[in-house]
Amino acid sequence: QVQLVESGGGSVQAGGSLRLSCAVFGSTDSSNCMGWFRQAPGKEREAVATIRSDDSTTYTDSVKGRFTISQDNAKNTLYLQMNSLKPEDTAMYYCAAGRSPYRAIKCSYNYWGQGTQVTVSS
């Protein structure tokens, strides 16, 4: 049983930065994937960045070079550093935990946080 709690969202102007944090409570022994997702009103949920237990990462093309996902296992915390923010980054951001049965298989996420709102204005 895992609980995830996001923080760090807010309102910023275009070009600004935010760092999102996700505190993880409970055992994550069964989770080898962590990720940040976002969803804007009327749009599909989108995977922003993911990280595996070996610290390998993936990013959606629109955030490459601007966002960085990281994890501090000792603190049981997941981070998303967001730089050079754009209005199109505006969304509710969620952290998630899940598993991939094999290294080459896409992760399935079964634990989700409550979300933190990020709003970027021009």
Protein Blocks (a to p, Z undefined) as FASTA:
>chain_A
ZZdddehiacddehiacddddddedjfklpcbdcdddddehiacddfbdcdfkopacddf
klgokaccdddfklopacdddehiafklgccddddddddfbfklccddfbdcebjadddd
ZZ
